């Protein structure tokens, strides 16, 4: 498994736009993309800090998903919403999953 942590900041008052963005992102997914899970978080101490953790079958699948032209076309609406909602460019941290514990 492979994961990526994406962090950015929300523009003031834009947290109410997140459900629309989540729906747009869900609509971009293609069968067989390798995406296992996507979770988004707000920092409890600083609600302008926004994180998304995406987990994939492998880094290869994740990189192929990035290049999928069908997904690129579908991302247009989500990118417009991101420009409205986020303050600045996101930061990406690539992660190797070393354990996955589910009780």
Residue pairs with C-beta under 8 A, 6 or more apart in sequence:
1 36
1 55
1 56
1 57
1 58
1 97
1 100
2 55
2 56
2 57
2 58
2 59
2 62
2 94
2 95
2 96
2 97
3 53
3 54
3 55
3 56
3 94
3 95
3 96
3 97
4 53
4 54
4 56
4 62
4 92
4 93
4 94
4 95
5 51
5 52
5 53
5 92
5 93
5 95
6 51
6 52
6 53
6 54
6 90
6 91
6 92
6 93
7 49
7 50
7 51
7 90
7 91
7 93
8 50
8 86
8 87
8 88
8 89
8 90
8 91
9 48
9 49
9 50
9 86
9 87
9 88
10 42
10 47
10 48
10 49
10 50
10 85
10 86
10 87
11 84
11 85
11 86
11 87
12 48
14 84
14 85
14 86
15 42
15 47
17 81
17 84
17 85
18 40
18 85
20 81
21 78
21 81
21 82
21 85
22 40
24 77
24 78
24 81
25 38
25 78
27 74
28 71
28 74
28 75
28 78
29 35
29 71
30 65
30 68
30 70
30 71
33 61
33 64
33 65
33 68
33 71
34 56
34 57
34 58
34 60
34 61
34 62
34 64
34 65
35 54
35 55
35 56
35 61
35 62
35 65
36 55
36 56
36 57
37 53
37 54
37 55
38 52
38 53
38 54
38 55
39 52
39 53
40 50
40 51
40 52
40 53
41 50
41 51
41 52
41 53
42 49
42 50
42 51
43 49
43 50
43 51
48 87
50 86
54 62
55 97
56 62
56 65
59 94
65 71
